[in-house]
Amino acid sequence: MRRFIITAATLVATTLPALSEAYVMGSGRWTCERARAAFLTDNAADKGQVAGWILGYWSKSSFDQDTGFLDQLQEVGGIKIVDITLAECQKNPNAMLFQVTEAILQNTLKETAGEDTPAAE
């Protein structure tokens, strides 16, 4: 059985490298506190904006990745990816949503790259 691979970020967002060649738009520029608050409202548009941004980031990041990474994304699914991101945001409320999302993505890519051997069951 494949193990769960979307790995929560363990880095404090302030230690993340700056994305000097990117312009982050939308709720990705929000603090985690703001993103979580927006997602926790009863307003479907607020929830959709935050979830859509997170999943859009992962979608773009999936381009040019190997099949194993794509299979893992499909196995985990969008709801779980959003849940993991918001849970990590709870630990880092002053971080920007894009920083936490990028840290989770990078940790996941490292885990995927190290999965040449089957996980013990």
N, C-alpha and C positions, 0 to 999 in steps of 0.2 A: 504494500500500500504506500502510495506517495505521501510524504509528510507535508504538512502545511508550510508554504514557502513565503507568503507575504509576511515579511519580518518587520516587526515594529522597530522604529528608530530608537536607538539608545543614546544618541548624541543630543546634547543640549543645543537648541537651534542657534545659539550665539556662536557656536564653534563651527558652524557650517560655512563652506566657502561661498563667497558672493558669486552670483551669476552675472558676470560683467558683460556678457554678450547676449543678454535677453531682456525683454521687456515683459513683465508680468502684468496681465490685465485682470480685471474683474475681482472676484472674491479671493483669488490667489494672493492678492496684496493685503487682504484683511488679516488682523491678528487672529490667532486661534480662538481666543475668547469671543471675538465678534462672530467668527464662522460658526462656532458651536451654538452661540445664542441664536443666530439666524436659523440654523438647522433645527433647533429645538422648538421653534414657534409652530403654531397651527397653520401658518401660511405656506401653502404648497409651493408658491413661487420662490420663497426664501429657501426652502429645502432643496428645491430643484436647482437653484443657482449654485449652492455650495456643492451638492452631490455632482452636478453636471461639470463643475470646474475640476473637481478631484478626478472624476472618471475621464474627462477630456485630457487631463495631464497624463494619466496612465495610458490612454489610447495613443497619444502622440509618442510616448516613450516606448510603445510596443513596436513601432516601426523598426525594421532592420534587426530585430531580436530573433534568437533561434526558436525553433518550434517548442522546445521544452519550456521556455519562459512563457510563450503564448498559451500553451496547454495549462500551465499553472494559473495564469490569469483567468482562464475560462473555468477552471476547477473551483477557484476561490469565489469568483463572481463579484459583481459590482457592489452589492449591498455590503458584503464583508469588507471590501476595500475601503468603502466609506466609513464603516464602523471602526475599523482599525485606525484610520486617519484621525477621526474625531476623538477616539480614546487617547491617542498619542497627543493630540492637541490639548486634552485636559491636563496632561503632564507639563505642557509648555505653553501656557495661555498667552504669553507675550510674543511668542514666535509668530512669524507670518505663515499662513497656510501653505504657501508654496515651499517654504523651507522644510516643514515637517513632511510634506508629500515627497519632496526630493530625497530626504534622508531615508524614508521608508523604501522608496524605489531603489536607491543605491544599495541598501542593506539586502534587499531582495535579489538584486542582480548578483551580489557577492555570494549569497547563499545558492543561487541557481548555478553559478559557475563552479561551485564546490560540490555539486551533486553528481559527480561522475560514478559514485558507488551507490548501490541501493541502501536505503535506510533500514536499519534493523527493526524487526517487528517484534 
